[in-house]
C-alpha cells in the first residue's frame, strides 16, 4: 500500500501513530469508512515495520 510505505518512509515507526491518530479523528467525526481505511493503513505500516526491522532468522 503506497500510503503506508510513504508514512513509514517519512515518519519511520511514528508512521504507525500518525495513521492511528488519523483513524481516531475520522471516527470521532463520524467518518467510519475513512476511519476503517486508516486502520488498514495502520496495519500495513505495522507490517512494514516488522519486515524492515525484524532480523531474518536465517542470517
mmCIF file of the N, C-alpha and C atoms, coordinates in Angstrom:
data_MODEL
# 
_entry.id   MODEL 
# 
loop_
_atom_site.group_PDB 
_atom_site.id 
_atom_site.type_symbol 
_atom_site.label_atom_id 
_atom_site.label_alt_id 
_atom_site.label_comp_id 
_atom_site.label_asym_id 
_atom_site.label_entity_id 
_atom_site.label_seq_id 
_atom_site.pdbx_PDB_ins_code 
_atom_site.Cartn_x 
_atom_site.Cartn_y 
_atom_site.Cartn_z 
_atom_site.occupancy 
_atom_site.B_iso_or_equiv 
_atom_site.pdbx_formal_charge 
_atom_site.auth_seq_id 
_atom_site.auth_comp_id 
_atom_site.auth_asym_id 
_atom_site.auth_atom_id 
_atom_site.pdbx_PDB_model_num 
ATOM 1   N N  . UNK A 1 1  ? 0.849   -1.169  0.000  1.00 0.00 ? 1  UNK A N  1 
ATOM 2   C CA . UNK A 1 1  ? 0.000   0.000   0.000  1.00 0.00 ? 1  UNK A CA 1 
ATOM 3   C C  . UNK A 1 1  ? 0.896   1.234   0.000  1.00 0.00 ? 1  UNK A C  1 
ATOM 4   N N  . UNK A 1 2  ? 0.710   2.092   -0.979 1.00 0.00 ? 2  UNK A N  1 
ATOM 5   C CA . UNK A 1 2  ? 1.573   3.256   -1.158 1.00 0.00 ? 2  UNK A CA 1 
ATOM 6   C C  . UNK A 1 2  ? 1.525   4.223   0.025  1.00 0.00 ? 2  UNK A C  1 
ATOM 7   N N  . UNK A 1 3  ? 0.350   4.435   0.573  1.00 0.00 ? 3  UNK A N  1 
ATOM 8   C CA . UNK A 1 3  ? 0.225   5.378   1.683  1.00 0.00 ? 3  UNK A CA 1 
ATOM 9   C C  . UNK A 1 3  ? 1.018   4.892   2.887  1.00 0.00 ? 3  UNK A C  1 
ATOM 10  N N  . UNK A 1 4  ? 0.931   3.627   3.191  1.00 0.00 ? 4  UNK A N  1 
ATOM 11  C CA . UNK A 1 4  ? 1.668   3.068   4.325  1.00 0.00 ? 4  UNK A CA 1 
ATOM 12  C C  . UNK A 1 4  ? 3.170   3.171   4.097  1.00 0.00 ? 4  UNK A C  1 
ATOM 13  N N  . UNK A 1 5  ? 3.608   2.872   2.897  1.00 0.00 ? 5  UNK A N  1 
ATOM 14  C CA . UNK A 1 5  ? 5.036   2.955   2.584  1.00 0.00 ? 5  UNK A CA 1 
ATOM 15  C C  . UNK A 1 5  ? 5.536   4.385   2.718  1.00 0.00 ? 5  UNK A C  1 
ATOM 16  N N  . UNK A 1 6  ? 4.741   5.332   2.266  1.00 0.00 ? 6  UNK A N  1 
ATOM 17  C CA . UNK A 1 6  ? 5.137   6.737   2.367  1.00 0.00 ? 6  UNK A CA 1 
ATOM 18  C C  . UNK A 1 6  ? 5.171   7.186   3.830  1.00 0.00 ? 6  UNK A C  1 
ATOM 19  N N  . UNK A 1 7  ? 4.184   6.758   4.613  1.00 0.00 ? 7  UNK A N  1 
ATOM 20  C CA . UNK A 1 7  ? 4.187   7.101   6.037  1.00 0.00 ? 7  UNK A CA 1 
ATOM 21  C C  . UNK A 1 7  ? 5.440   6.561   6.716  1.00 0.00 ? 7  UNK A C  1 
ATOM 22  N N  . UNK A 1 8  ? 5.788   5.319   6.414  1.00 0.00 ? 8  UNK A N  1 
ATOM 23  C CA . UNK A 1 8  ? 6.986   4.730   7.016  1.00 0.00 ? 8  UNK A CA 1 
ATOM 24  C C  . UNK A 1 8  ? 8.236   5.466   6.549  1.00 0.00 ? 8  UNK A C  1 
ATOM 25  N N  . UNK A 1 9  ? 8.281   5.775   5.271  1.00 0.00 ? 9  UNK A N  1 
ATOM 26  C CA . UNK A 1 9  ? 9.445   6.470   4.716  1.00 0.00 ? 9  UNK A CA 1 
ATOM 27  C C  . UNK A 1 9  ? 9.611   7.858   5.358  1.00 0.00 ? 9  UNK A C  1 
ATOM 28  N N  . UNK A 1 10 ? 8.511   8.546   5.566  1.00 0.00 ? 10 UNK A N  1 
ATOM 29  C CA . UNK A 1 10 ? 8.546   9.902   6.108  1.00 0.00 ? 10 UNK A CA 1 
ATOM 30  C C  . UNK A 1 10 ? 8.718   9.933   7.624  1.00 0.00 ? 10 UNK A C  1 
ATOM 31  N N  . UNK A 1 11 ? 8.000   9.046   8.321  1.00 0.00 ? 11 UNK A N  1 
ATOM 32  C CA . UNK A 1 11 ? 7.941   9.122   9.778  1.00 0.00 ? 11 UNK A CA 1 
ATOM 33  C C  . UNK A 1 11 ? 8.594   7.955   10.504 1.00 0.00 ? 11 UNK A C  1 
ATOM 34  N N  . UNK A 1 12 ? 9.017   6.936   9.782  1.00 0.00 ? 12 UNK A N  1 
ATOM 35  C CA . UNK A 1 12 ? 9.576   5.761   10.438 1.00 0.00 ? 12 UNK A CA 1 
ATOM 36  C C  . UNK A 1 12 ? 8.511   5.087   11.292 1.00 0.00 ? 12 UNK A C  1 
ATOM 37  N N  . UNK A 1 13 ? 8.905   4.620   12.464 1.00 0.00 ? 13 UNK A N  1 
ATOM 38  C CA . UNK A 1 13 ? 7.963   3.934   13.356 1.00 0.00 ? 13 UNK A CA 1 
ATOM 39  C C  . UNK A 1 13 ? 6.798   4.833   13.773 1.00 0.00 ? 13 UNK A C  1 
ATOM 40  N N  . UNK A 1 14 ? 7.016   6.139   13.781 1.00 0.00 ? 14 UNK A N  1 
ATOM 41  C CA . UNK A 1 14 ? 5.960   7.076   14.164 1.00 0.00 ? 14 UNK A CA 1 
ATOM 42  C C  . UNK A 1 14 ? 4.821   7.105   13.143 1.00 0.00 ? 14 UNK A C  1 
ATOM 43  N N  . UNK A 1 15 ? 5.063   6.571   11.947 1.00 0.00 ? 15 UNK A N  1 
ATOM 44  C CA . UNK A 1 15 ? 4.008   6.479   10.945 1.00 0.00 ? 15 UNK A CA 1 
ATOM 45  C C  . UNK A 1 15 ? 2.825   5.671   11.446 1.00 0.00 ? 15 UNK A C  1 
ATOM 46  N N  . UNK A 1 16 ? 3.092   4.713   12.288 1.00 0.00 ? 16 UNK A N  1 
ATOM 47  C CA . UNK A 1 16 ? 2.033   3.910   12.897 1.00 0.00 ? 16 UNK A CA 1 
ATOM 48  C C  . UNK A 1 16 ? 1.129   4.798   13.753 1.00 0.00 ? 16 UNK A C  1 
ATOM 49  N N  . UNK A 1 17 ? 1.726   5.662   14.535 1.00 0.00 ? 17 UNK A N  1 
ATOM 50  C CA . UNK A 1 17 ? 0.964   6.587   15.380 1.00 0.00 ? 17 UNK A CA 1 
ATOM 51  C C  . UNK A 1 17 ? 0.193   7.597   14.525 1.00 0.00 ? 17 UNK A C  1 
ATOM 52  N N  . UNK A 1 18 ? 0.820   8.092   13.467 1.00 0.00 ? 18 UNK A N  1 
ATOM 53  C CA . UNK A 1 18 ? 0.158   9.045   12.573 1.00 0.00 ? 18 UNK A CA 1 
ATOM 54  C C  . UNK A 1 18 ? -1.117  8.421   11.996 1.00 0.00 ? 18 UNK A C  1 
ATOM 55  N N  . UNK A 1 19 ? -1.012  7.200   11.504 1.00 0.00 ? 19 UNK A N  1 
ATOM 56  C CA . UNK A 1 19 ? -2.171  6.524   10.904 1.00 0.00 ? 19 UNK A CA 1 
ATOM 57  C C  . UNK A 1 19 ? -3.250  6.259   11.956 1.00 0.00 ? 19 UNK A C  1 
ATOM 58  N N  . UNK A 1 20 ? -2.851  5.828   13.127 1.00 0.00 ? 20 UNK A N  1 
ATOM 59  C CA . UNK A 1 20 ? -3.823  5.542   14.189 1.00 0.00 ? 20 UNK A CA 1 
ATOM 60  C C  . UNK A 1 20 ? -4.533  6.822   14.638 1.00 0.00 ? 20 UNK A C  1 
ATOM 61  N N  . UNK A 1 21 ? -3.796  7.905   14.750 1.00 0.00 ? 21 UNK A N  1 
ATOM 62  C CA . UNK A 1 21 ? -4.407  9.182   15.138 1.00 0.00 ? 21 UNK A CA 1 
ATOM 63  C C  . UNK A 1 21 ? -5.399  9.658   14.086 1.00 0.00 ? 21 UNK A C  1 
ATOM 64  N N  . UNK A 1 22 ? -5.042  9.482   12.825 1.00 0.00 ? 22 UNK A N  1 
ATOM 65  C CA . UNK A 1 22 ? -5.949  9.881   11.742 1.00 0.00 ? 22 UNK A CA 1 
ATOM 66  C C  . UNK A 1 22 ? -7.219  9.034   11.785 1.00 0.00 ? 22 UNK A C  1 
ATOM 67  N N  . UNK A 1 23 ? -7.086  7.751   12.010 1.00 0.00 ? 23 UNK A N  1 
ATOM 68  C CA . UNK A 1 23 ? -8.251  6.865   12.104 1.00 0.00 ? 23 UNK A CA 1 
ATOM 69  C C  . UNK A 1 23 ? -9.142  7.301   13.266 1.00 0.00 ? 23 UNK A C  1 
ATOM 70  N N  . UNK A 1 24 ? -8.541  7.619   14.389 1.00 0.00 ? 24 UNK A N  1 
ATOM 71  C CA . UNK A 1 24 ? -9.295  8.039   15.564 1.00 0.00 ? 24 UNK A CA 1 
ATOM 72  C C  . UNK A 1 24 ? -10.056 9.335   15.297 1.00 0.00 ? 24 UNK A C  1 
ATOM 73  N N  . UNK A 1 25 ? -9.387  10.293  14.667 1.00 0.00 ? 25 UNK A N  1 
ATOM 74  C CA . UNK A 1 25 ? -10.021 11.578  14.370 1.00 0.00 ? 25 UNK A CA 1 
ATOM 75  C C  . UNK A 1 25 ? -11.212 11.392  13.430 1.00 0.00 ? 25 UNK A C  1 
ATOM 76  N N  . UNK A 1 26 ? -11.030 10.589  12.403 1.00 0.00 ? 26 UNK A N  1 
ATOM 77  C CA . UNK A 1 26 ? -12.120 10.357  11.459 1.00 0.00 ? 26 UNK A CA 1 
ATOM 78  C C  . UNK A 1 26 ? -13.289 9.647   12.132 1.00 0.00 ? 26 UNK A C  1 
ATOM 79  N N  . UNK A 1 27 ? -12.996 8.707   13.007 1.00 0.00 ? 27 UNK A N  1 
ATOM 80  C CA . UNK A 1 27 ? -14.059 8.005   13.732 1.00 0.00 ? 27 UNK A CA 1 
ATOM 81  C C  . UNK A 1 27 ? -14.840 8.981   14.606 1.00 0.00 ? 27 UNK A C  1 
ATOM 82  N N  . UNK A 1 28 ? -14.149 9.869   15.275 1.00 0.00 ? 28 UNK A N  1 
ATOM 83  C CA . UNK A 1 28 ? -14.810 10.864  16.120 1.00 0.00 ? 28 UNK A CA 1 
ATOM 84  C C  . UNK A 1 28 ? -15.684 11.804  15.304 1.00 0.00 ? 28 UNK A C  1 
ATOM 85  N N  . UNK A 1 29 ? -15.280 12.041  14.060 1.00 0.00 ? 29 UNK A N  1 
ATOM 86  C CA . UNK A 1 29 ? -16.049 12.915  13.168 1.00 0.00 ? 29 UNK A CA 1 
ATOM 87  C C  . UNK A 1 29 ? -17.199 12.173  12.507 1.00 0.00 ? 29 UNK A C  1 
ATOM 88  N N  . UNK A 1 30 ? -17.290 10.882  12.744 1.00 0.00 ? 30 UNK A N  1 
ATOM 89  C CA . UNK A 1 30 ? -18.380 10.094  12.178 1.00 0.00 ? 30 UNK A CA 1 
ATOM 90  C C  . UNK A 1 30 ? -18.089 9.494   10.814 1.00 0.00 ? 30 UNK A C  1 
ATOM 91  N N  . UNK A 1 31 ? -16.848 9.605   10.355 1.00 0.00 ? 31 UNK A N  1 
ATOM 92  C CA . UNK A 1 31 ? -16.462 9.045   9.053  1.00 0.00 ? 31 UNK A CA 1 
ATOM 93  C C  . UNK A 1 31 ? -15.949 7.621   9.256  1.00 0.00 ? 31 UNK A C  1 
ATOM 94  N N  . UNK A 1 32 ? -16.870 6.682   9.357  1.00 0.00 ? 32 UNK A N  1 
ATOM 95  C CA . UNK A 1 32 ? -16.496 5.291   9.632  1.00 0.00 ? 32 UNK A CA 1 
ATOM 96  C C  . UNK A 1 32 ? -15.669 4.692   8.494  1.00 0.00 ? 32 UNK A C  1 
ATOM 97  N N  . UNK A 1 33 ? -16.042 4.997   7.259  1.00 0.00 ? 33 UNK A N  1 
ATOM 98  C CA . UNK A 1 33 ? -15.292 4.464   6.123  1.00 0.00 ? 33 UNK A CA 1 
ATOM 99  C C  . UNK A 1 33 ? -13.863 4.960   6.100  1.00 0.00 ? 33 UNK A C  1 
ATOM 100 N N  . UNK A 1 34 ? -13.687 6.258   6.331  1.00 0.00 ? 34 UNK A N  1 
ATOM 101 C CA . UNK A 1 34 ? -12.340 6.829   6.380  1.00 0.00 ? 34 UNK A CA 1 
ATOM 102 C C  . UNK A 1 34 ? -11.536 6.260   7.525  1.00 0.00 ? 34 UNK A C  1 
ATOM 103 N N  . UNK A 1 35 ? -12.196 6.094   8.664  1.00 0.00 ? 35 UNK A N  1 
ATOM 104 C CA . UNK A 1 35 ? -11.515 5.525   9.830  1.00 0.00 ? 35 UNK A CA 1 
ATOM 105 C C  . UNK A 1 35 ? -11.047 4.099   9.539  1.00 0.00 ? 35 UNK A C  1 
ATOM 106 N N  . UNK A 1 36 ? -11.909 3.319   8.910  1.00 0.00 ? 36 UNK A N  1 
ATOM 107 C CA . UNK A 1 36 ? -11.530 1.936   8.573  1.00 0.00 ? 36 UNK A CA 1 
ATOM 108 C C  . UNK A 1 36 ? -10.347 1.913   7.603  1.00 0.00 ? 36 UNK A C  1 
ATOM 109 N N  . UNK A 1 37 ? -10.364 2.815   6.641  1.00 0.00 ? 37 UNK A N  1 
ATOM 110 C CA . UNK A 1 37 ? -9.259  2.888   5.674  1.00 0.00 ? 37 UNK A CA 1 
ATOM 111 C C  . UNK A 1 37 ? -7.942  3.179   6.388  1.00 0.00 ? 37 UNK A C  1 
ATOM 112 N N  . UNK A 1 38 ? -7.966  4.118   7.334  1.00 0.00 ? 38 UNK A N  1 
ATOM 113 C CA . UNK A 1 38 ? -6.749  4.456   8.059  1.00 0.00 ? 38 UNK A CA 1 
ATOM 114 C C  . UNK A 1 38 ? -6.329  3.367   9.033  1.00 0.00 ? 38 UNK A C  1 
ATOM 115 N N  . UNK A 1 39 ? -7.273  2.590   9.524  1.00 0.00 ? 39 UNK A N  1 
ATOM 116 C CA . UNK A 1 39 ? -6.896  1.427   10.337 1.00 0.00 ? 39 UNK A CA 1 
ATOM 117 C C  . UNK A 1 39 ? -6.161  0.400   9.477  1.00 0.00 ? 39 UNK A C  1 
ATOM 118 N N  . UNK A 1 40 ? -6.623  0.219   8.250  1.00 0.00 ? 40 UNK A N  1 
ATOM 119 C CA . UNK A 1 40 ? -5.925  -0.689  7.334  1.00 0.00 ? 40 UNK A CA 1 
ATOM 120 C C  . UNK A 1 40 ? -4.533  -0.168  7.012  1.00 0.00 ? 40 UNK A C  1 
ATOM 121 N N  . UNK A 1 41 ? -4.422  1.141   6.838  1.00 0.00 ? 41 UNK A N  1 
ATOM 122 C CA . UNK A 1 41 ? -3.103  1.741   6.592  1.00 0.00 ? 41 UNK A CA 1 
ATOM 123 C C  . UNK A 1 41 ? -2.205  1.521   7.800  1.00 0.00 ? 41 UNK A C  1 
ATOM 124 N N  . UNK A 1 42 ? -2.762  1.679   8.989  1.00 0.00 ? 42 UNK A N  1 
ATOM 125 C CA . UNK A 1 42 ? -2.010  1.443   10.217 1.00 0.00 ? 42 UNK A CA 1 
ATOM 126 C C  . UNK A 1 42 ? -1.480  0.010   10.266 1.00 0.00 ? 42 UNK A C  1 
ATOM 127 N N  . UNK A 1 43 ? -2.318  -0.947  9.916  1.00 0.00 ? 43 UNK A N  1 
ATOM 128 C CA . UNK A 1 43 ? -1.889  -2.348  9.884  1.00 0.00 ? 43 UNK A CA 1 
ATOM 129 C C  . UNK A 1 43 ? -0.786  -2.563  8.848  1.00 0.00 ? 43 UNK A C  1 
ATOM 130 N N  . UNK A 1 44 ? -0.897  -1.892  7.715  1.00 0.00 ? 44 UNK A N  1 
ATOM 131 C CA . UNK A 1 44 ? 0.132   -2.027  6.680  1.00 0.00 ? 44 UNK A CA 1 
ATOM 132 C C  . UNK A 1 44 ? 1.455   -1.428  7.149  1.00 0.00 ? 44 UNK A C  1 
ATOM 133 N N  . UNK A 1 45 ? 1.402   -0.312  7.853  1.00 0.00 ? 45 UNK A N  1 
ATOM 134 C CA . UNK A 1 45 ? 2.626   0.277   8.415  1.00 0.00 ? 45 UNK A CA 1 
ATOM 135 C C  . UNK A 1 45 ? 3.252   -0.693  9.408  1.00 0.00 ? 45 UNK A C  1 
ATOM 136 N N  . UNK A 1 46 ? 2.431   -1.308  10.232 1.00 0.00 ? 46 UNK A N  1 
ATOM 137 C CA . UNK A 1 46 ? 2.941   -2.288  11.203 1.00 0.00 ? 46 UNK A CA 1 
ATOM 138 C C  . UNK A 1 46 ? 3.645   -3.434  10.488 1.00 0.00 ? 46 UNK A C  1 
ATOM 139 N N  . UNK A 1 47 ? 3.072   -3.890  9.397  1.00 0.00 ? 47 UNK A N  1 
ATOM 140 C CA . UNK A 1 47 ? 3.687   -4.973  8.626  1.00 0.00 ? 47 UNK A CA 1 
ATOM 141 C C  . UNK A 1 47 ? 5.031   -4.529  8.043  1.00 0.00 ? 47 UNK A C  1 
ATOM 142 N N  . UNK A 1 48 ? 5.086   -3.309  7.545  1.00 0.00 ? 48 UNK A N  1 
ATOM 143 C CA . UNK A 1 48 ? 6.350   -2.779  7.004  1.00 0.00 ? 48 UNK A CA 1 
ATOM 144 C C  . UNK A 1 48 ? 7.397   -2.722  8.103  1.00 0.00 ? 48 UNK A C  1 
ATOM 145 N N  . UNK A 1 49 ? 7.005   -2.256  9.275  1.00 0.00 ? 49 UNK A N  1 
ATOM 146 C CA . UNK A 1 49 ? 7.938   -2.188  10.405 1.00 0.00 ? 49 UNK A CA 1 
ATOM 147 C C  . UNK A 1 49 ? 8.492   -3.572  10.715 1.00 0.00 ? 49 UNK A C  1 
ATOM 148 N N  . UNK A 1 50 ? 7.613   -4.559  10.765 1.00 0.00 ? 50 UNK A N  1 
ATOM 149 C CA . UNK A 1 50 ? 8.060   -5.920  11.064 1.00 0.00 ? 50 UNK A CA 1 
ATOM 150 C C  . UNK A 1 50 ? 9.008   -6.442  9.988  1.00 0.00 ? 50 UNK A C  1 
ATOM 151 N N  . UNK A 1 51 ? 8.692   -6.187  8.726  1.00 0.00 ? 51 UNK A N  1 
ATOM 152 C CA . UNK A 1 51 ? 9.534   -6.673  7.639  1.00 0.00 ? 51 UNK A CA 1 
ATOM 153 C C  . UNK A 1 51 ? 10.887  -5.985  7.620  1.00 0.00 ? 51 UNK A C  1 
ATOM 154 N N  . UNK A 1 52 ? 10.913  -4.685  7.875  1.00 0.00 ? 52 UNK A N  1 
ATOM 155 C CA . UNK A 1 52 ? 12.158  -3.906  7.760  1.00 0.00 ? 52 UNK A CA 1 
ATOM 156 C C  . UNK A 1 52 ? 13.026  -3.991  9.014  1.00 0.00 ? 52 UNK A C  1 
ATOM 157 N N  . UNK A 1 53 ? 12.376  -4.183  10.170 1.00 0.00 ? 53 UNK A N  1 
ATOM 158 C CA . UNK A 1 53 ? 13.124  -4.069  11.414 1.00 0.00 ? 53 UNK A CA 1 
ATOM 159 C C  . UNK A 1 53 ? 13.324  -5.383  12.156 1.00 0.00 ? 53 UNK A C  1 
ATOM 160 N N  . UNK A 1 54 ? 12.763  -6.466  11.642 1.00 0.00 ? 54 UNK A N  1 
ATOM 161 C CA . UNK A 1 54 ? 12.958  -7.772  12.261 1.00 0.00 ? 54 UNK A CA 1 
ATOM 162 C C  . UNK A 1 54 ? 14.063  -8.506  11.506 1.00 0.00 ? 54 UNK A C  1 
ATOM 163 N N  . UNK A 1 55 ? 15.141  -8.845  12.205 1.00 0.00 ? 55 UNK A N  1 
ATOM 164 C CA . UNK A 1 55 ? 16.217  -9.562  11.524 1.00 0.00 ? 55 UNK A CA 1 
ATOM 165 C C  . UNK A 1 55 ? 15.722  -10.942 11.048 1.00 0.00 ? 55 UNK A C  1 
ATOM 166 N N  . UNK A 1 56 ? 16.230  -11.345 9.904  1.00 0.00 ? 56 UNK A N  1 
ATOM 167 C CA . UNK A 1 56 ? 15.887  -12.684 9.384  1.00 0.00 ? 56 UNK A CA 1 
ATOM 168 C C  . UNK A 1 56 ? 16.451  -13.750 10.295 1.00 0.00 ? 56 UNK A C  1 
ATOM 169 N N  . UNK A 1 57 ? 15.652  -14.759 10.542 1.00 0.00 ? 57 UNK A N  1 
ATOM 170 C CA . UNK A 1 57 ? 16.079  -15.850 11.409 1.00 0.00 ? 57 UNK A CA 1 
ATOM 171 C C  . UNK A 1 57 ? 17.210  -16.655 10.784 1.00 0.00 ? 57 UNK A C  1 
ATOM 172 N N  . UNK A 1 58 ? 17.270  -16.670 9.460  1.00 0.00 ? 58 UNK A N  1 
ATOM 173 C CA . UNK A 1 58 ? 18.261  -17.493 8.777  1.00 0.00 ? 58 UNK A CA 1 
ATOM 174 C C  . UNK A 1 58 ? 19.604  -16.849 8.580  1.00 0.00 ? 58 UNK A C  1 
ATOM 175 N N  . UNK A 1 59 ? 19.771  -15.580 8.974  1.00 0.00 ? 59 UNK A N  1 
ATOM 176 C CA . UNK A 1 59 ? 21.060  -14.934 8.747  1.00 0.00 ? 59 UNK A CA 1 
ATOM 177 C C  . UNK A 1 59 ? 21.828  -14.711 10.006 1.00 0.00 ? 59 UNK A C  1 
# 
